[in-house]
């Protein structure tokens, strides 16, 4: 099925999110829509999917104009969408999620779950998905949940499939698997619109590339274009794709972690007897495949884990046994790996989110009253300093793009007097311009003498930022190595090899 968008324009009040955008996607083609966070990519696809109505322009399928009053119309016309934030019911099974909204019945109006299970098995077998139709969605890894979203779309005979930032929450391994799935779909004649801001992924799978900036199409590019060329088109200026930093000037151990263990609800040690130090003025990067204890380690540092053994001393002060409030008051800044779940309150304004760490006293709260004048002035200053692109400081933060949400988190955490910064997956889901900005702020914090821990599954990020690298595997630290350790050695360590053995094997 051939998809054509002609002159699509979508306005929200005085903001023009899409400004006369036109593009064509052929059957059996992966057309990449590339742009910064907030460029208008998702808005355009929401128009295509019937979630928004265009103010101007038209949508054509195989040359025939379409009028979608809602997603149901789009799905019936053969358009499927895999959303960045999965549209799944966590407590339902895979089969129940797949049939939701398209329920088949038999007999006395009973749901025909057997048919849904069969459909899941058939699509899984065709693409090698290995998805159990009776598995409960909330118990599935993120990568498998995404496969469920794809099965949902294919079960409704989607001929045009939209992937909206599909790798934002995926590990590198899951991303590679998704790229392989997209190529399979392409070979079977599916027209694919791939929305992303990750240059490696674009060059991996795209047949054609359309670049959007500030709601307008600013250019077309071939997959052979360099990363620098694509980044420049996206951002409208040259972008530093490498982190430039001076050698660290460590100033003595600030954080000392000794024999730290975290015990889960089943009595298992998910962090097992871990020890390390971080000096003032250095970045220790924690590398490893997702799920090897990194999340639990960062939560233990913040006082979020209920069962912790061992010691965490910051400037000589013990943090184990302290409340989260006490840990924050001790000067720990925290950028969580899931900004939506743990970093922000989506319904609160930008300004309100900027005061979350300091909502119990001066300068923003007096007695039981928020000091609006002080808060508004502070929020406006931070919007400008951190280049947060929001209509106003009163806009609900949940309406911002991922990159701008992350800048709000950083603005809040870096605006306090810090004695330690813990940044978990700090650039997950961000575009090249936002990544450049975040990396510069993290390095600046180091250069101010703050000890920094960066936890990342992105090896490029680890190598770019780290002064030293701690590699985690199955809850333990395999080794701590210099920041310039070769990538192939780090890769072997991430699979459990000791540094000495990994160095010899590489």
N, C-alpha and C positions, 0 to 999 in steps of 0.2 A: 504494500500500500504506500502510495506517494503522499507525503505530507508537505503542505505549503502554507506558510504564514505570510500574509501581505499587509504591510503597514500597521502592525498591531501597536496600538497606543493605549496605555492604562494610566490614569491619574488618580491620586489620592489627595484630594484638596488641591493645594498649590504645588504638590510634588508630582512630577511626571516620572513614574517608575519605568515605563516603556515608551519610547519615543519613535513611532513609525518604524518598527522592527520588521524586517522581511528575511525569510530564509526558507530553504527547501531541503527536505530529507528524502532520499530515494530508498526504495526497498533494498534490503541487504547492504545498508550503509550505516556506519557509525559517524554521526555528525556531532562534533564536540562544540558545546557552547561554553566558552571560556571567559572568565571575568572575575574581578575582585568580589569579595563579600559586599553585598549591597548594590551591585551593579545592575540588578534587575532581572537576573537569570531565572530565579525561582518564581518571580511574579509572572514572567512570560509563560512559564510552564503551567502555572496555576490558571492562566487564561486558557491555555490549550486544554487543560483537564476539566474546565467548566467550573472551577472553584471561584474564579473572578470572571466578570463580563467586561470585554474590551470596550473602551470608549470609541475607538475607531479601528478599522481594519477588518480582515476576515480570515477564516481558517478554511482550507480546502483539503479534502481527502480524495485522491484520484481525480482531481479537477472539479469536484463537486463541493459547493459552499456548505459549511456546517453551522448550525446554531445550537450551542450547548447551554441548556438552562442549569445544568449541574453535572457532577461527575458521572452520574448514571447514564446520561446521554453520551458522554465521551466514551465510556466503557462499551456501550452498545455499538458505537461507531467503530470500535476496534483499537481504542487508545488505552494503554495501561501505564501506571505510574508507580515507581518504586521510590518512596519518599525518604528523605534524609532521616527523619524521625519516624520510625516504623509505625504504621497504622494497624497494629495488632492488639488483640485482647489478651493480656498476659496469662489469665487463668483458663483460657480456652485451649483446646488441643489444636494441632496444626490443621486437621481436617475441618474442625469447627470454624477456624479463622478463614479457611479457603472458601467455605460455602456461605459465610456471613454476607447477607445482602443479596445472595443468589440461591436461596435455600430450595432444594429439591425435596419433595414430599412423596410419600407412598401410603397406600392404605388409608387410614382414617386421619389424614393430615399429619402423619408422623414424619419427622425429618429423616431423609434418606442419607444417613451418615456413611453407609456402605459405599454409595456412589461417590461421595466426597473422598473417602479413603482411597478408592480405586483411582480417582483422578490424580491424587497426590502421588501415588505409587507410579502411575504411568508417566507423569511429567518428570518425576525423580529419576526413573530408569532412563528416560530419553536423554537427560542431561548429566547423569551421574551425580545427582545431588545427595543421595543417601539421607533422605529426610523421613523420619518415622511419622506417619499420619496421626498416631495416637499420642505423640509426645506433647506435653504441656509447654506452651511457648515460653513462659517465664523461666523454665529450666534449661533452655537452649542457649548456646553461645551466640554472641551477636552475629557472627558470620552466617550461622545456620538460620537465625531469624530473618536475615536478609533474603536467604534462599526461599523462605516461606513467602515473603512479599513477591518474589519473582513468580513463584508457583501460582499465587493468587491471580496475578495479571495474566499468565499464560492459560490458566484454567478458563478464562473468559475470552479466549481466542484473540488476544491482543496482537495486532499487526504492526502497531507503532508503540514502542516501549520507551518511556522516559525514565532515566536514572538521575535523580536529583541529589547531587553530592553524595553518591552511594558509599564512598570509602571513608567518610568523616570519622566513623567510630570503629573502623576495621584495623586489625593488625596488618603488618606487611604481608604475611602469608595469606590472610583472608583476602587482601586486595588482589594479590596475584591470582587467586582462585576466581575472583569475580571477573577479572580481565579475561580469563579463559572462557568463562560462561558467556560473556558478551560476544566474544568471537564466534562461539557456537551458534548463538542466536542470529548473528549476522549471516552466517553461512546458510541458515535455514530461511533467509529472506526477510527477517524482521528489520524494520526501519527503527534505528535507535538514536535517540537524542541523549547525549551524555553531558550532564552539567557538572563542571568541576572547576577547580582553580589550581590543581596539582599538575605541574608541567610534565613530570615523568609519565603520568597516566595518559595524558593527552597524546604524547608521542608514541606511547605503547599501542593504542588501539584506534585512534581517530583516522578516518578516511578524509574528512574535511573539518576545518576549524573556523568557527565564527567567533570573533572577539567582541564582547559588549563592555562598554565603559560608560558609567553614569546614564544608563538607560538607552544608549544608542549603539548601533553597530558601528564600530570604528575600524573594522578591517577583517579580511579573510586571510588565512594562513594555511600552509601545507604542513603536514606532520614532520617534514624534514627541517622546518624552521628551528633555529637554536633556542635554548632556554632563555637566553638574554633577549632575543627578538620577541618571543612570546610574552615575557615578563614586561617588556617595555610597552607593548601594545595594550596589555591589561591595565597597567598602572598609569601610563601616559608619561613616563620618565624612565630613565635608566635605574635599574634595581641592583643592589649588591646581593648576589646570590651566595656569597661566601661571607663568613663572619670574620671581621677584622678586629683583632684584640691584641693588646700588648701582653707580654708574659706576666703571669700572676706574681703578686708580691705578698705571699702568705705572711701572716703576722701572729702565728701561734694558734694552737688548737682552741677553737671556740665551742665546737660541738663534739662531745665524746659519747659514742654509743658503745655499750659494753654488754656482751652476752645477751642480746635482746631476742626474745621469742614472743610470738603472738599465737595464742591458742584459739582455734575456732570453736564453733558451737558443738562440734563432734569430738572435741578433745584432741584434735590434730594440730601440730605445730605448722602453721602456714608461713611463719617466719621463724627460722631455726638457728638460734645461737649466733646472731649476727653482731659483728663489731666493726666499727670504723670511726675515723675522726674527720672533721671538716675544719679547715683553718679559716680564720678571718681573712677575707680577700682572695678566696679561691672558689672554683666551681667543681664540686664532685658530681659527676653524672652517674646515675644508676641505670645500667642497660640490662636488657633481657627481653625474652619473648613474653608478651602479655600473659599474666596468670601465674607468674613464678614468685609471687609474694610482694611485688612492688607496691601494689595498692595498700595492702595491709601494713607494710612498713611506713608509708607516708601517714596513714591513719594513726598508727602508734605514736609517731612523732607529734601529732596534733592532739593526742589524748582522746581519739575517737574510738579506739579499740578497748573493750571492757576487760579482756584477759591478757595482760602483758607481764612478762618476767624480764628481769635485767635492769639496765640503767640507761637513762638518757640525760646527760648533763650539758646544759647550755650556760657557758660562762660560770661554771662551777655549781650551778643550781639544778637540782634534780627535778625532772619534769614528769617522770613516771608517777602515777597516782594523782596528778593534777587534773583539774577539770579543763575542758576546752577553753573556757573563758580565762582561766588562769594561764594557760599556755599562750594564748593570744596576747594577754597582758604582759607576758614575759618578753614580748617582742618578736614572736614568730609570725611571719607572713605566709599565707597559704594560697597557692593557685591550684585548685582541685582538678583532677583529670576530667570530671564531668561538670562543666560550668552550669548546666541547666539544673542538675540534680543537687549539687552541693555548693555552687558558687554564687548563685543569684536567685532572687525571688521574682519570677517572670511578671507577676501582676504589679509589682512595685515599680515606681518610677526610677529613672536613671539616678536621680539625686538620692532617693531613699536607699538604693543599693549601695551607693558610695559611702553611706554612713553605717552600714550594718555592723562593722567591727567596733564602732564607737557610738553606740546607741544608748549608752548608760550614763553619759555625763558630758561635760564641756568638750568641745565648743558647740556641739549640735543639740544637746538636750540640757534643759534646766528644769529641775523638778520633774514634772510629768509632761513638760511641753517641749516640742521640737522648736528650735530656734531657726525659723524658716529663712530669715535674712542671711544668717551665717552659712547655712547649708546651701542655699541657692548660689551664693557667691563662690563657695568652694566647688560646687558641682560645675558651674560654668567655667571656672578656671581649669578644671580637670578635663572637661570636654575638649578644650582648646589644646591643652598641653599634650594629651594622649591621642589627639586627632580622632575622637569618637564622633562618628557621623550619625547623628540623631536629630530629629526635628527640633527637639528641645530637651531640657533636663527633666521635664515632667512626663516625657514619653515612657510608657511601660517598657522595661528593658527586654521583655519577651518579644517585642516587635522588632528588635534590632537584628541585624545579620550576625552570624556567629563570630566574625572577626571583631565587630564592634562590641559585642557582649564580652569577649575576652579582654578587650581594652578596658572595659569598665572594671572587671575583676582586677586587672593589673594596676589601674589607677588607684583603686581602693587600697590594695595591699602595699603598694610602693609609696603611698602617701603617709604612712605611719613611720615612726622611728623604729627600725627593725634591727634585731640582733641575729636573725636567721631568716632566710627566704627558702621555702620549699615549693618548687614549681613542678607539678605532675602533668605530663603531656601538655606543655604550655602552648604548643602551636597546633594541636590536633584540630583539623577542620578549617585552618586558616589559609588565606591566599598568600602569594609571595610578598606582597607589600606589607601585610600584617605580620608575617613571619619575620621579615627584616626588622620591623619596629620592635617586636617582642624580644628578639635576640639582642638588639642594642640595649634595651632596658635591663635585661638580665646581666649583661656584661658590665653596664654602668653600675649596677648594684654591687657587683663583685669589686669593681674598682674603687667604690666608696668604702671598702673594707668589710662588707657584709659577707658572711659565709653563705654559700648558695648550694642547695641540692636540687638538681634537675633530674627528674625521672622521665625517661622517654623510651618508647619502642622504636623510634625512628633513628636508625644508626647514623644517618647523615647529621642529624641534630646533635646526637651524643658527641660525635667526633668534632663537630664545629665548635661546641661550647665548652667541652670539658678541659679542665686542667689535670684531673685524674678521673679514672673510670672504674666504678665498682660493677661487676657483672653478677647478676642474680640468676640462680637456677634452682628450682624446686625448694624455694624458701631460704636458701643459703647464699652466701657470697663465694663464688668460685675463686675470685681474685680481684685485687685492686691494682690497676696498671696505669701507666702514664697516658695522658690525653692523646699522644701521637701514635698510640699502638695501632698497627695495621688492621684494616677492617676484617681481613680474612681470619686473623687471630681472634678478634672479638667475636666473629661469627661462630668459631669453634668453641669459644668459652661459653657463649649463649646456649650451646648444646651440651654443656656440662664438662668440657675439657678444662683441666687445670692450665694456668698461663704457660707454664714451662712446656707441657705436652702440646698445647695449641700452637706455640711458637715453632716447635720442631716440625709439627704436621704441616704448618703453613709454608 
